[in-house]
Amino acid sequence: MEENDEVRIGINAQELTVPSDISVLMACMSADPEAAPDVICGMGSCYACVVTRNGSERLRSCITPVRNGDSYEF
């Protein structure tokens, strides 16, 4: 993987560098597998994986790709 295939994000105040082609849920699982949002359907229909992006926007982490510079809380 080349360096430009990674993004810097924050998860629960922890700075991470993750692959640019993963979902927010996968990034949350890599940051804290024990506390990561639930995975029930894995396709966005159950809303069990909702997280907050940049302090206000709530989104389904299983279907949302990570974005460079964003911060996520769960």
Sequence and secondary structure as in RCSB ss.txt:
>XXXX:A:sequence
MEENDEVRIGINAQELTVPSDISVLMACMSADPEAAPDVICGMGSCYACVVTRNGSERLRSCITPVRNGDSYEF
>XXXX:A:secstr
  GGGEEEEEETTEEEEEETTSBHHHHHHHH TTTS   SSSSSSS TTEEEETTTEEEETTS B  TT EEE 
